Amino acid sequence: MQYASATHWNQVFRAYRQRGDDLDGGEQWTGAFAPILRTHHVHNILDLGCGTGNDVLRLTRHGYTVV
């Protein structure tokens, strides 16, 4: 098995950022989970696989504190 290097992924995400692309497809993930999180009174979220950071921005717009 072979893995892509960090250099490869840095280039991929840099290209996404430069084009303004969003890996999440907009609100697909956050739109689905924000109501569930709200129902369970979640206020703080830890994002470990940040990628482009678009999910973090959307979650903060929904009122969550994201680290």
C-alpha positions as CSV (number, residue, x, y, z in Angstrom):
1,M,0.0,0.0,0.0
2,Q,1.3,3.5,-0.8
3,Y,0.3,6.8,0.7
4,A,0.3,10.2,-0.7
5,S,2.9,12.6,0.9
6,A,2.1,15.7,2.8
7,T,3.4,17.7,-0.1
8,H,0.8,16.1,-2.3
9,W,-2.1,17.0,0.0
10,N,-0.8,20.5,0.6
11,Q,-0.9,21.0,-3.1
12,V,-4.4,19.6,-3.4
13,F,-5.8,21.8,-0.6
14,R,-4.0,24.8,-1.9
15,A,-5.6,24.3,-5.3
16,Y,-9.1,23.9,-3.6
17,R,-8.5,27.2,-1.7
18,Q,-7.3,29.1,-4.7
19,R,-10.3,28.0,-6.8
20,G,-12.7,28.6,-3.9
21,D,-13.8,25.0,-4.0
22,D,-15.5,23.5,-1.0
23,L,-14.9,19.8,-0.2
24,D,-18.1,19.7,1.9
25,G,-20.3,20.9,-0.9
26,G,-21.7,23.8,1.1
27,E,-24.0,23.0,3.9
28,Q,-24.4,19.2,3.2
29,W,-22.6,18.1,6.3
30,T,-23.1,21.0,8.7
31,G,-26.7,21.5,7.5
32,A,-27.5,17.9,8.4
33,F,-25.8,17.8,11.7
34,A,-26.3,21.3,13.2
35,P,-29.9,20.6,14.2
36,I,-28.9,17.3,15.8
37,L,-26.1,19.0,17.7
38,R,-28.5,21.8,18.8
39,T,-31.1,19.2,20.0
40,H,-28.4,17.7,22.2
41,H,-27.3,21.1,23.6
42,V,-23.8,20.9,22.0
43,H,-22.0,24.2,22.2
44,N,-18.3,23.2,21.6
45,I,-16.9,21.1,18.8
46,L,-13.4,19.8,18.2
47,D,-12.5,19.5,14.5
48,L,-9.6,17.1,14.1
49,G,-9.7,16.7,10.3
50,C,-9.9,20.4,9.4
51,G,-9.1,20.1,5.7
52,T,-9.9,23.5,4.1
53,G,-11.6,24.8,7.3
54,N,-14.9,25.4,5.5
55,D,-16.8,23.2,8.0
56,V,-15.3,25.2,10.9
57,L,-16.5,28.5,9.4
58,R,-20.0,27.1,8.9
59,L,-20.2,25.7,12.4
60,T,-19.2,29.0,13.9
61,R,-21.9,30.7,11.8
62,H,-24.4,28.3,13.4
63,G,-23.2,29.6,16.8
64,Y,-20.8,26.8,17.8
65,T,-17.4,27.3,19.4
66,V,-15.0,25.2,17.3
67,V,-11.4,24.3,18.2
